[in-house]
């Protein structure tokens, strides 16, 4: 009987520790996201949407959660955006085309 009580108390303590750790987690556990890199082709802040054309000439449409993410950016710039699983922009990063060194002769 005392062994069962000890096991139950240990199990309850572990469950409480796990619940506390999960509740303190700042980010959702199962939120999927992906990065799209390309040229900003359309940006419609009043309608909260836009489009990017990738290097493979694919057009990716997105919605905007916060117009502040696109502050200072304009159509034609190369950017990278992190999209959540619903196609909303979570993060925007400006990108540059890397300069290639000339081959040595």
C-alpha positions as CSV (number, residue, x, y, z in Angstrom):
1,X,0.0,0.0,0.0
2,X,2.7,2.6,0.9
3,X,4.5,1.8,-2.4
4,X,1.3,2.7,-4.4
5,X,1.0,6.0,-2.5
6,X,4.6,6.9,-3.3
7,X,4.1,6.1,-7.0
8,X,0.9,8.2,-7.1
9,X,2.6,11.1,-5.4
10,X,5.6,10.9,-7.8
11,X,3.2,10.7,-10.8
12,X,1.3,13.8,-9.6
13,X,4.5,15.7,-9.1
14,X,5.7,14.9,-12.6
15,X,2.4,15.9,-14.1
16,X,2.4,19.2,-12.2
17,X,6.0,19.9,-13.4
18,X,5.1,19.2,-17.0
19,X,1.9,21.3,-16.9
20,X,3.9,24.2,-15.4
21,X,6.6,24.0,-18.1
22,X,4.0,23.9,-20.9
23,X,2.0,26.8,-19.5
24,X,5.2,28.9,-19.3
25,X,6.2,28.3,-22.9
26,X,6.0,31.6,-24.8
27,X,5.5,30.2,-28.3
28,X,2.7,27.8,-29.6
29,X,4.1,24.3,-29.8
30,X,2.6,23.3,-33.1
31,X,2.7,26.4,-35.2
32,X,4.2,25.7,-38.6
33,X,5.9,28.4,-40.7
34,X,8.1,28.7,-43.7
35,X,10.3,31.3,-45.3
36,X,9.8,32.7,-48.8
37,X,12.6,34.7,-50.5
38,X,12.0,36.8,-53.6
39,X,11.1,40.2,-55.0
40,X,8.2,42.1,-53.6
41,X,5.8,42.5,-56.5
42,X,2.6,43.8,-54.9
43,X,2.0,45.5,-51.6
44,X,-1.5,46.6,-50.7
45,X,-1.5,47.9,-47.1
46,X,-5.1,49.1,-47.1
47,X,-6.3,45.6,-48.1
48,X,-3.5,43.9,-45.9
49,X,-2.1,41.7,-48.6
50,X,0.8,41.4,-51.1
51,X,2.7,39.1,-53.4
52,X,6.3,38.0,-53.8
53,X,7.8,36.4,-56.9
54,X,10.5,33.9,-56.1
55,X,13.7,33.2,-58.1
56,X,11.9,30.2,-59.6
57,X,9.3,32.7,-61.0
58,X,6.5,31.4,-58.7
59,X,4.1,34.0,-57.2
60,X,3.3,33.6,-53.5
61,X,0.4,35.6,-52.1
62,X,0.3,36.6,-48.4
63,X,-1.8,38.5,-45.9
64,X,-0.4,41.1,-43.5
65,X,-1.0,41.0,-39.8
66,X,0.9,44.2,-39.1
67,X,1.6,46.9,-41.6
68,X,4.6,48.0,-39.5
69,X,6.4,44.9,-40.7
70,X,6.6,46.5,-44.2
71,X,7.6,50.0,-43.0
72,X,10.3,51.4,-45.3
73,X,9.9,48.7,-48.0
74,X,8.7,49.2,-51.5
75,X,7.7,47.1,-54.5
76,X,10.7,45.8,-56.4
77,X,12.9,45.1,-53.3
78,X,14.3,41.7,-52.5
79,X,12.9,40.4,-49.2
80,X,12.5,37.3,-47.2
81,X,9.2,36.7,-45.3
82,X,8.3,34.1,-42.7
83,X,4.7,33.0,-43.3
84,X,2.6,31.0,-40.8
85,X,0.5,28.1,-41.8
86,X,-2.3,30.5,-42.7
87,X,-0.2,32.5,-45.1
88,X,0.1,35.5,-42.8
89,X,3.5,37.3,-42.6
90,X,5.1,36.8,-39.2
91,X,8.5,38.4,-40.0
92,X,10.1,40.4,-42.8
93,X,13.8,40.5,-43.6
94,X,15.5,42.5,-46.3
95,X,17.9,40.5,-48.4
96,X,20.6,41.3,-50.8
97,X,22.0,39.4,-53.7
98,X,25.4,38.1,-52.7
99,X,28.3,39.4,-54.7
100,X,30.3,36.8,-56.4
101,X,34.0,37.1,-56.5
102,X,35.7,37.2,-59.9
103,X,37.5,33.9,-60.7
104,X,41.3,34.2,-60.3
105,X,43.2,34.0,-63.6
